[in-house]
Amino acid sequence: MRLLIASNSQHKIREIRQILAPYYPDIQGLREAGLDIEVVEDGNSFAENAWKKASQVSQATGFAALADDSGLCVDTLDGAPGIYSARFSGVHGDDQANNRLLLERLAGKPRPWTARYACAIALCRPGLPPIQVEAYCQGEILPEYRGNGGFGYDPLFLPAGCTETFAQMDAAQKNRISHRAKALALLLQALESEARA
């Protein structure tokens, strides 16, 4: 069964593929599938943006489409950068600029800088009811970069109960505890429940 990931982010597609491969052997991102579909992410929440992307891609192609909208929510910044995480600095996907701005905004504020990564996932399938889930990974923002892996705010994000940032972990370790892994686990539970019904 083909599953389209309503994204062109190779980082996201790789993580989703690693987790869902046993269930969906044919997983493709939009670019891989030869599709040029641009969905404006103007929702007011991660869930709204995920739903908008998945539903539009599924309607346009006739295939099952999964969309993820995720980001970092920092408590002392009243939940920012939130849904604007990827373009916090004004340039979409500029991880270095986003991380620099985050540390600038946090400078001088009392630590710990508690935060959570949030992930909303929507799955839209022709002829079947949509599934939406949301999950979180709690942690804190560090004042210095640690690790060279991951993407986004991973070098600054230390998950609760861990001694390594997401950027220091290998993919298998991150995929066991991340917000995206938790959301995908909820999605799989929903699919299994649906199959048993």
Sequence and secondary structure as in RCSB ss.txt:
>XXXX:A:sequence
MRLLIASNSQHKIREIRQILAPYYPDIQGLREAGLDIEVVEDGNSFAENAWKKASQVSQATGFAALADDSGLCVD
TLDGAPGIYSARFSGVHGDDQANNRLLLERLAGKPRPWTARYACAIALCRPGLPPIQVEAYCQGEILPEYRGNGG
FGYDPLFLPAGCTETFAQMDAAQKNRISHRAKALALLLQALESEARA
>XXXX:A:secstr
 EEEES   HHHHHHHHHHHTTT SEEEETTTTT         SSHHHHHHHHHHHHHHHHSSEEEEEEEEEEEG
GGTT BGGGGGGTTSSTT HHHHHHHHHHHHTTS S EEEEEEEEEEEEETTEEEEEEEEEEEEEE SS   S S
STTGGGEEETT SS TTTS HHHHHHHSHHHHHHHHHHHHHHHHHH 
